[in-house]
Amino acid sequence: MSYLDGLYDLTDKVVVITGGSRGLGKEMAYGCAQAGAHVVIASRKLENCVTVADDIAQKFGRQTMAYGLHVGRWDEIEPFVDAVYAKFGKVDVLVNNAGMSPIYEKNSEVTEQMFDSVMNLNFKGPYRLTALMGERMYEAGKGSIINISSSGSIRPSATIIPYAGAKSALNTMTEGFATAFGPAVRVNTVMSGTMMSDISKAWDLEAMKPGMQRIAMKRIGEPPEIVGAVIYLASDASSYTSCATIRVDGGMP
């Protein structure tokens, strides 16, 4: 194994990814598995998790676990943590990726239920999962927690205000938990820009082209382009990186 391969090697590490059955989470799961990790795929639709987990196991020979989890519901989180530790006995990396950003035309149309759902999935649930799983990592003496945020958390448009607020809270959570669990556990943020994931099917791509010209890369990102940052933070390559925010947004101004 070369020095570079060893630096980013995830062999036998257990990586837990919420929202791991599609979009950016799915790309992260495949990327971590190719780097040697065993992966836990969790999302609301168990059948989708099973499909991804089985494919990873077949292609890369890794141990996998599929789990149906609604991250926004606290009563589901502790049983999930217990199930993961019962199977693997440890967690090396937690990726808080599950999220939602519902579309609305006017802010007055945002209902209390919609607002609460956005906050629960994007912030409240990740807080609880990080608290429970992070404490076990701390007791084990090592671990990495990666929160997947959004460029909207610092550049919110008028149509994503609840989502942007929740992701901004996630950024703050990174800094708090980095202090709480340090030095044993590293906690960092990957701040994603606009990506061609599943939700992009609803976008008017032609209307977005002028806006894309304002960023350095002048285009929308592709899901695999977030994987490098995640593997860096999951691996020993980032052994002195904590409380950091890595922007993968194409150079948004």
NUDO-486333 format. One record per residue (C-alpha): residue in three letters; x, y, z; residue number from 1. Coordinates in steps of 0.001 Angstrom, whole numbers, plus 500000, padded with zeros to 6 digits. Example, Ala and Ser with C-alpha at 12.3 -4.5 7.8 and 13.67 -1.06 7.14 Angstrom:
2
aa=ala	c1=512300	c2=495500	c3=507800	i=1
aa=ser	c1=513670	c2=498940	c3=507140	i=2
END
This chain:
253
aa=met	c1=500000	c2=500000	c3=500000	i=1
aa=ser	c1=501325	c2=503426	c3=499050	i=2
aa=tyr	c1=501621	c2=506282	c3=501530	i=3
aa=leu	c1=498683	c2=508050	c3=499901	i=4
aa=asp	c1=496492	c2=504951	c3=499962	i=5
aa=gly	c1=497266	c2=504422	c3=503623	i=6
aa=leu	c1=496493	c2=508020	c3=504487	i=7
aa=tyr	c1=492923	c2=507746	c3=503199	i=8
aa=asp	c1=492388	c2=504082	c3=504034	i=9
aa=leu	c1=489086	c2=503225	c3=505753	i=10
aa=thr	c1=489649	c2=499474	c3=505974	i=11
aa=asp	c1=487485	c2=497893	c3=508694	i=12
aa=lys	c1=486111	c2=501242	c3=509830	i=13
aa=val	c1=482342	c2=501317	c3=510421	i=14
aa=val	c1=480727	c2=504304	c3=508721	i=15
aa=val	c1=477115	c2=505236	c3=509476	i=16
aa=ile	c1=475364	c2=507402	c3=506881	i=17
aa=thr	c1=471875	c2=508800	c3=507373	i=18
aa=gly	c1=469986	c2=509540	c3=504195	i=19
aa=gly	c1=472348	c2=507017	c3=502655	i=20
aa=ser	c1=470014	c2=505353	c3=500168	i=21
aa=arg	c1=470037	c2=508066	c3=497496	i=22
aa=gly	c1=471611	c2=511302	c3=496345	i=23
aa=leu	c1=474722	c2=512553	c3=498099	i=24
aa=gly	c1=474408	c2=509970	c3=500876	i=25
aa=lys	c1=474448	c2=507094	c3=498412	i=26
aa=glu	c1=477565	c2=508475	c3=496747	i=27
aa=met	c1=479253	c2=508754	c3=500151	i=28
aa=ala	c1=478317	c2=505160	c3=500985	i=29
aa=tyr	c1=479841	c2=503800	c3=497774	i=30
aa=gly	c1=482917	c2=505978	c3=498172	i=31
aa=cys	c1=483561	c2=504903	c3=501763	i=32
aa=ala	c1=483046	c2=501245	c3=500849	i=33
aa=gln	c1=485596	c2=501523	c3=498033	i=34
aa=ala	c1=488022	c2=503005	c3=500577	i=35
aa=gly	c1=487574	c2=499868	c3=502700	i=36
aa=ala	c1=484775	c2=500750	c3=505138	i=37
aa=his	c1=481827	c2=498723	c3=506332	i=38
aa=val	c1=478738	c2=500885	c3=505894	i=39
aa=val	c1=475397	c2=501379	c3=507609	i=40
aa=ile	c1=472745	c2=502792	c3=505294	i=41
aa=ala	c1=469848	c2=504448	c3=507123	i=42
aa=ser	c1=466869	c2=506295	c3=505690	i=43
aa=arg	c1=463103	c2=506370	c3=505970	i=44
aa=lys	c1=462480	c2=503769	c3=503236	i=45
aa=leu	c1=464021	c2=500485	c3=504340	i=46
aa=glu	c1=463660	c2=498836	c3=500935	i=47
aa=asn	c1=465855	c2=501508	c3=499355	i=48
aa=cys	c1=468469	c2=501009	c3=502073	i=49
aa=val	c1=468462	c2=497258	c3=501460	i=50
aa=thr	c1=469005	c2=497750	c3=497723	i=51
aa=val	c1=472043	c2=499977	c3=498269	i=52
aa=ala	c1=473484	c2=497869	c3=501097	i=53
aa=asp	c1=473173	c2=494631	c3=499115	i=54
aa=asp	c1=474783	c2=496181	c3=496049	i=55
aa=ile	c1=477724	c2=497507	c3=498079	i=56
aa=ala	c1=478223	c2=494144	c3=499759	i=57
aa=gln	c1=478195	c2=492357	c3=496402	i=58
aa=lys	c1=480472	c2=494792	c3=494574	i=59
aa=phe	c1=483047	c2=495511	c3=497268	i=60
aa=gly	c1=482773	c2=492629	c3=499736	i=61
aa=arg	c1=482079	c2=494935	c3=502693	i=62
aa=gln	c1=479817	c2=494263	c3=505621	i=63
aa=thr	c1=476676	c2=496351	c3=505357	i=64
aa=met	c1=473591	c2=497104	c3=507380	i=65
aa=ala	c1=470304	c2=498554	c3=506135	i=66
aa=tyr	c1=468024	c2=500287	c3=508620	i=67
aa=gly	c1=464723	c2=502109	c3=508257	i=68
aa=leu	c1=465067	c2=505313	c3=510270	i=69
aa=his	c1=463255	c2=508619	c3=510399	i=70
aa=val	c1=466006	c2=510801	c3=511854	i=71
aa=gly	c1=463515	c2=513471	c3=512851	i=72
aa=arg	c1=461823	c2=511172	c3=515365	i=73
aa=trp	c1=463786	c2=510922	c3=518597	i=74
aa=asp	c1=462080	c2=507724	c3=519709	i=75
aa=glu	c1=463621	c2=505907	c3=516708	i=76
aa=ile	c1=467175	c2=507098	c3=517258	i=77
aa=glu	c1=468259	c2=505261	c3=520394	i=78
aa=pro	c1=467053	c2=501857	c3=519082	i=79
aa=phe	c1=468993	c2=502560	c3=515881	i=80
aa=val	c1=472191	c2=503303	c3=517804	i=81
aa=asp	c1=471748	c2=500134	c3=519862	i=82
aa=ala	c1=471182	c2=498051	c3=516711	i=83
aa=val	c1=474331	c2=499360	c3=515007	i=84
aa=tyr	c1=476501	c2=498648	c3=518054	i=85
aa=ala	c1=474898	c2=495224	c3=518479	i=86
aa=lys	c1=475963	c2=494295	c3=514934	i=87
aa=phe	c1=479391	c2=495916	c3=514682	i=88
aa=gly	c1=480427	c2=496634	c3=518262	i=89
aa=lys	c1=481699	c2=500072	c3=517282	i=90
aa=val	c1=481161	c2=503122	c3=515091	i=91
aa=asp	c1=484159	c2=504962	c3=513677	i=92
aa=val	c1=482390	c2=507557	c3=511556	i=93
aa=leu	c1=478930	c2=509124	c3=511680	i=94
aa=val	c1=477749	c2=511138	c3=508678	i=95
aa=asn	c1=474673	c2=513249	c3=509438	i=96
aa=asn	c1=473427	c2=513603	c3=505880	i=97
aa=ala	c1=469630	c2=513140	c3=506032	i=98
aa=gly	c1=467742	c2=516323	c3=505260	i=99
aa=met	c1=464822	c2=517941	c3=503475	i=100
aa=ser	c1=464039	c2=521301	c3=501901	i=101
aa=pro	c1=460380	c2=521536	c3=500843	i=102
aa=ile	c1=459441	c2=523891	c3=498026	i=103
aa=tyr	c1=457046	c2=526765	c3=498628	i=104
aa=glu	c1=456182	c2=529972	c3=496778	i=105
aa=lys	c1=455538	c2=532343	c3=499691	i=106
aa=asn	c1=456871	c2=532239	c3=503231	i=107
aa=ser	c1=453338	c2=532736	c3=504533	i=108
aa=glu	c1=452507	c2=529339	c3=503008	i=109
aa=val	c1=454941	c2=527555	c3=505330	i=110
aa=thr	c1=452807	c2=525703	c3=507857	i=111
aa=glu	c1=453828	c2=524958	c3=511417	i=112
aa=gln	c1=453957	c2=521266	c3=510542	i=113
aa=met	c1=456255	c2=521932	c3=507579	i=114
aa=phe	c1=458500	c2=524159	c3=509665	i=115
aa=asp	c1=458747	c2=521584	c3=512453	i=116
aa=ser	c1=459416	c2=518766	c3=509987	i=117
aa=val	c1=462303	c2=520693	c3=508432	i=118
aa=met	c1=463832	c2=521505	c3=511811	i=119
aa=asn	c1=463345	c2=517972	c3=513130	i=120
aa=leu	c1=465045	c2=516227	c3=510220	i=121
aa=asn	c1=467815	c2=518738	c3=509564	i=122
aa=phe	c1=468770	c2=519651	c3=513121	i=123
aa=lys	c1=466821	c2=518115	c3=516004	i=124
aa=gly	c1=467422	c2=514511	c3=514919	i=125
aa=pro	c1=471107	c2=514948	c3=514050	i=126
aa=tyr	c1=471596	c2=516576	c3=517449	i=127
aa=arg	c1=470166	c2=513566	c3=519263	i=128
aa=leu	c1=472000	c2=511026	c3=517088	i=129
aa=thr	c1=475286	c2=512860	c3=517556	i=130
aa=ala	c1=474782	c2=513093	c3=521308	i=131
aa=leu	c1=474140	c2=509344	c3=521664	i=132
aa=met	c1=476611	c2=507987	c3=519133	i=133
aa=gly	c1=479243	c2=510615	c3=519899	i=134
aa=glu	c1=479277	c2=509709	c3=523592	i=135
aa=arg	c1=479991	c2=506084	c3=522697	i=136
aa=met	c1=482785	c2=507170	c3=520363	i=137
aa=tyr	c1=484215	c2=509355	c3=523120	i=138
aa=glu	c1=484164	c2=506448	c3=525553	i=139
aa=ala	c1=485955	c2=504308	c3=522942	i=140
aa=gly	c1=488603	c2=507009	c3=522569	i=141
aa=lys	c1=488195	c2=507800	c3=518864	i=142
aa=gly	c1=485774	c2=508746	c3=516137	i=143
aa=ser	c1=484801	c2=511217	c3=513460	i=144
aa=ile	c1=481444	c2=512954	c3=513020	i=145
aa=ile	c1=480686	c2=514693	c3=509727	i=146
aa=asn	c1=477695	c2=517015	c3=509416	i=147
aa=ile	c1=476488	c2=517658	c3=505874	i=148
aa=ser	c1=475352	c2=521249	c3=505731	i=149
aa=ser	c1=474384	c2=523537	c3=502869	i=150
aa=ser	c1=475676	c2=526756	c3=501370	i=151
aa=gly	c1=472160	c2=527991	c3=502057	i=152
aa=ser	c1=473093	c2=528145	c3=505731	i=153
aa=ile	c1=475266	c2=531183	c3=504989	i=154
aa=arg	c1=473654	c2=532367	c3=501717	i=155
aa=pro	c1=469915	c2=531766	c3=502263	i=156
aa=ser	c1=467488	c2=532512	c3=499459	i=157
aa=ala	c1=463934	c2=533631	c3=500184	i=158
aa=thr	c1=462527	c2=530180	c3=499443	i=159
aa=ile	c1=464624	c2=528094	c3=501851	i=160
aa=ile	c1=464515	c2=530083	c3=505081	i=161
aa=pro	c1=463451	c2=527249	c3=507471	i=162
aa=tyr	c1=465939	c2=524861	c3=505808	i=163
aa=ala	c1=468710	c2=527460	c3=505892	i=164
aa=gly	c1=468022	c2=528122	c3=509577	i=165
aa=ala	c1=468179	c2=524419	c3=510393	i=166
aa=lys	c1=471455	c2=523975	c3=508506	i=167
aa=ser	c1=472885	c2=527049	c3=510211	i=168
aa=ala	c1=472016	c2=525389	c3=513518	i=169
aa=leu	c1=473814	c2=522274	c3=512285	i=170
aa=asn	c1=476928	c2=524379	c3=511672	i=171
aa=thr	c1=476739	c2=525648	c3=515239	i=172
aa=met	c1=476216	c2=522106	c3=516500	i=173
aa=thr	c1=479495	c2=521061	c3=514857	i=174
aa=glu	c1=481455	c2=523578	c3=516902	i=175
aa=gly	c1=479733	c2=522691	c3=520168	i=176
aa=phe	c1=480186	c2=518949	c3=519814	i=177
aa=ala	c1=483782	c2=519336	c3=518645	i=178
aa=thr	c1=484473	c2=520906	c3=522032	i=179
aa=ala	c1=482305	c2=518450	c3=523955	i=180
aa=phe	c1=483887	c2=515312	c3=522466	i=181
aa=gly	c1=487438	c2=516525	c3=521869	i=182
aa=pro	c1=490149	c2=515437	c3=521718	i=183
aa=ala	c1=488979	c2=511873	c3=521131	i=184
aa=val	c1=486288	c2=512626	c3=518552	i=185
aa=arg	c1=486655	c2=515029	c3=515651	i=186
aa=val	c1=483507	c2=516875	c3=514523	i=187
aa=asn	c1=483413	c2=518755	c3=511220	i=188
aa=thr	c1=481073	c2=520177	c3=508607	i=189
aa=val	c1=480979	c2=519638	c3=504874	i=190
aa=met	c1=479010	c2=522539	c3=503410	i=191
aa=ser	c1=477566	c2=521418	c3=500098	i=192
aa=gly	c1=476655	c2=523770	c3=497293	i=193
aa=thr	c1=474139	c2=523131	c3=494537	i=194
aa=met	c1=474376	c2=519497	c3=493426	i=195
aa=met	c1=472645	c2=517449	c3=490733	i=196
aa=ser	c1=471059	c2=515025	c3=493189	i=197
aa=asp	c1=467533	c2=513591	c3=493268	i=198
aa=ile	c1=465902	c2=516910	c3=494169	i=199
aa=ser	c1=467386	c2=518554	c3=491072	i=200
aa=lys	c1=464694	c2=516884	c3=488962	i=201
aa=ala	c1=462290	c2=519616	c3=490096	i=202
aa=trp	c1=464630	c2=522501	c3=489179	i=203
aa=asp	c1=464403	c2=524846	c3=486208	i=204
aa=leu	c1=468001	c2=524366	c3=485081	i=205
aa=glu	c1=467802	c2=527005	c3=482356	i=206
aa=ala	c1=466691	c2=529610	c3=484875	i=207
aa=met	c1=469606	c2=528648	c3=487131	i=208
aa=lys	c1=472338	c2=529163	c3=484511	i=209
aa=pro	c1=472840	c2=532920	c3=485117	i=210
aa=gly	c1=473260	c2=532293	c3=488842	i=211
aa=met	c1=475824	c2=529585	c3=488193	i=212
aa=gln	c1=477977	c2=532108	c3=486327	i=213
aa=arg	c1=478569	c2=533935	c3=489604	i=214
aa=ile	c1=480414	c2=531031	c3=491219	i=215
aa=ala	c1=484026	c2=530211	c3=490439	i=216
aa=met	c1=483345	c2=526826	c3=488793	i=217
aa=lys	c1=480376	c2=528225	c3=486808	i=218
aa=arg	c1=478346	c2=525040	c3=487031	i=219
aa=ile	c1=476264	c2=522800	c3=489271	i=220
aa=gly	c1=478192	c2=520112	c3=491133	i=221
aa=glu	c1=477849	c2=516358	c3=490645	i=222
aa=pro	c1=477191	c2=514097	c3=493688	i=223
aa=pro	c1=480528	c2=512198	c3=493456	i=224
aa=glu	c1=482335	c2=515520	c3=493921	i=225
aa=ile	c1=481453	c2=515621	c3=497618	i=226
aa=val	c1=482992	c2=512215	c3=498344	i=227
aa=gly	c1=486615	c2=513355	c3=498576	i=228
aa=ala	c1=485878	c2=515783	c3=501402	i=229
aa=val	c1=483949	c2=513118	c3=503302	i=230
aa=ile	c1=486704	c2=510499	c3=502957	i=231
aa=tyr	c1=489277	c2=513064	c3=504065	i=232
aa=leu	c1=487318	c2=513792	c3=507255	i=233
aa=ala	c1=486554	c2=510114	c3=507848	i=234
aa=ser	c1=490182	c2=509026	c3=507506	i=235
aa=asp	c1=493402	c2=509571	c3=509419	i=236
aa=ala	c1=494356	c2=512194	c3=506824	i=237
aa=ser	c1=492313	c2=514655	c3=508913	i=238
aa=ser	c1=493739	c2=513647	c3=512301	i=239
aa=tyr	c1=494291	c2=517308	c3=513282	i=240
aa=thr	c1=491107	c2=518679	c3=511722	i=241
aa=ser	c1=488157	c2=519388	c3=514008	i=242
aa=cys	c1=485552	c2=522140	c3=514305	i=243
aa=ala	c1=486161	c2=522900	c3=510617	i=244
aa=thr	c1=483825	c2=523753	c3=507764	i=245
aa=ile	c1=484854	c2=522528	c3=504330	i=246
aa=arg	c1=482952	c2=524225	c3=501541	i=247
aa=val	c1=482228	c2=522056	c3=498494	i=248
aa=asp	c1=480224	c2=524656	c3=496626	i=249
aa=gly	c1=482173	c2=525414	c3=493465	i=250
aa=gly	c1=483442	c2=528710	c3=494840	i=251
aa=met	c1=480212	c2=530447	c3=495766	i=252
aa=pro	c1=480773	c2=534162	c3=496465	i=253
END
